[in-house]
Amino acid sequence: MIPREQITGLILAGGRGRRMGGDDKGLQPFRGKPLIAHVIERVRPQVATLLISANRHLDEYRAWGWPVVPDRWDDFRGPLAGLASVIARVETPYILVSPCDTPFLPAQLAPRLAAALRGEQADAAVVVSAGMLQPLCVLLRRELETSLTEYRARGGASAQDWLRQCRVVEVEFDDEPHAFLNLNTARELTAAS
C-alpha cells in the first residue's frame, strides 16, 4: 500500500470552459458550492497535500488555501499541459490527478489505484468506468516527469496517448458507475443537482 503521505493531489481546473459557455468550470455552483469544492472534499482525505492547476481566476482558486499553478504556456494547451506545469513542484513520489468537474469521486480512489499500481509494478494506475478509460483520473509516479517532458516536447497533448507509452494498469470502478461523471455543461450541472 502507498501511504497517503506519499501522494500529492492535483486538481485540473485550467481549461477554457468552452462547453460551459466560456465560464470557469471549477467555479460553477453545484449543490450550494463551486464544483472544485466537491472535488477538494473528495480528494483531500486521500492525499498529503493538494495543488490546483488553473489559468483564470487564480485568486478565487487560491482562496481554497492550496497552491495554484498556472500553465507555463498561455494558450490553454489542455490538461496535460497543466500536469506538465505542476509536476516539477510535486515533492511526493506519487500524484493523484483528477479534473475539477468530477464531484462524485470515490472515497477509496487513491487506495484502489495505489494497490493496483504497486501490485502490477506500474508507473500509473488509471480509472476505467462503464467501459471507458478516464485518463485524467490517474495515480502516477512523480518520476514520469522526464517521459512527460519528452512527450510534450514532441508536440504531444493527449493524456491517453501519453499514458500508452507508460507502464499502466487499468483499474475498473464499475461498482461506482456515477463516481466519474464529468459535469461539462450547464445542462449536465442542472441534471445532476
Secondary structure, DSSP 8 states (H G I E B T S, - for coil): ---GGGEEEEEEE-S--GGGTTS-GGGSEETTEEHHHHHHHHHGGGSSEEEEEESS-HHHHHTTSS-EE--SSSS---HHHHHHHHGGG--SSEEEEEETT-TT--TTHHHHHHHHHHHHT-SEEEEEETTEEEEEEEEEEGGGHHHHHHHHHTT---HHHHHHTS-EEEEE-TTSTTTT----SHHHHHHH-
